[in-house]
Amino acid sequence: AQKVTQAQTEISVVEKEDVTLDCVYETRDTTYYLFWYKQPPSGELVFLIRRNSFDEQNEISGRYSWNFQKSTSSFNFTITASQVVDSAVYFCALAPSLYNFNKFYFGSGTKLNVKP
Amino acid sequence: DVKVTQSSRYLVKRTGEKVFLECVQDMDHENMFWYRQDPGLGLRLIYFSYDVKMKEKGDIPEGYSVSREKKERFSLILESASTNQTSMYLCASSPERWRGWNTEAFFGQGTRLTVV
């Protein structure tokens, strides 16, 4: 069974605070992909990052960083010095590599409110 | 830039009507998907297509069908709309594997369908 849990339904922070969005996944597959997508109020999902299960290196991209830990089946996302433009719904997703495309299993999303 | 375009942002339909949601992508992607997004449930896969005229059921296909007559276009059909199909519908596309790895999917802006 494939499952992604985002336990934080909604988070509110004040601008410039750091915030971590949690993602815990379940899979029996040994090879899989993990993703984070951002959904701004306009509606479309914007790709942020993809990780494959063999690559546990953490990644940093500007104010964004991701912590992938297979031992705890977690793929957490941290925004440093948050900005109002970061306000959105963030989805974590799991995709087994069984298919030659991404058959996503999405978490329920975390709504981030960044207040000025 | 990859563009996935959904024909309508908002639709209001009556119970029992046949409803067509259209999606067009301009990047010659082989794979196309329809998801449904509901609060607290994240995105759930309704149907997907990995080639023209090919389709497969996702996790929640009941009450829906799809059509893919041309590579760039993927239509979702609600044969007889019901109030429990009121939701946000998102279309996505993705290419085939590249160098052995799945790449990200690209999403449209969504169609918010209300069935009254």
Interface residues (C-beta under 8 A of the other chain):
Chain A: V4 Q6 T9 Y33 F35 Y37 S42 G43 E44 L45 V46 F47 R50 N52 F91 A93 A95 S97 Y99 N100 F101 N102 K103 F104 F106 G107 S108 G109
Chain B: V4 R9 E30 N31 Y35 G40 L41 G42 L43 R44 L45 F48 Y50 G58 M88 L90 A92 S94 E96 R97 W101 N102 T103 E104 A105 F106 F107 G108 Q109 G110
